[in-house]
């Protein structure tokens, strides 16, 4: 093979391998994917794409229908990239305790702790008892998320489309709840 043909072939392969079709950002989507002890009935995140750094809003309703003693949470996070005409999911590894990681329900990152506190305390203040009691309702929670609330470790994620599966399991391994989410970072 001549050097010119080799260089042309190599360039063609690299161009195809590195070509990215600029797909539209995902609209925020979510769906319940199993379990009946943790039930989401509403989940909104805006703006979409989520801007880091930036300010966003989160609104959700969730009900706890069972005991979550010693529950574990697993996050499977993938970034969806385009190579040529194909979507390729790439698993985001667990880095600095962010990404595809396991968590103890009652020892999550600070942002999640703030999200888990239903306003049901006798003084109207957030009650962050963990695990949440059977029958706890997190109704119409509306929260502004600012850049200073986002852990600096999240800056490792670049702009793009992501999919996450968040699974909550009881200590015996049975599924308490599950959420599939699609979102974009801008």
Secondary structure as UniProt FT lines:
FT   HELIX           3..18
FT   STRAND          29..32
FT   STRAND          38..46
FT   STRAND          56..64
FT   TURN            69..70
FT   STRAND          72..83
FT   TURN            84..85
FT   STRAND          86..91
FT   TURN            96..97
FT   STRAND          102..104
FT   HELIX           105..107
FT   HELIX           110..115
FT   TURN            122..123
FT   TURN            134..135
FT   STRAND          137..145
FT   HELIX           147..149
FT   HELIX           152..156
FT   STRAND          160..169
FT   TURN            171..172
FT   STRAND          175..185
//
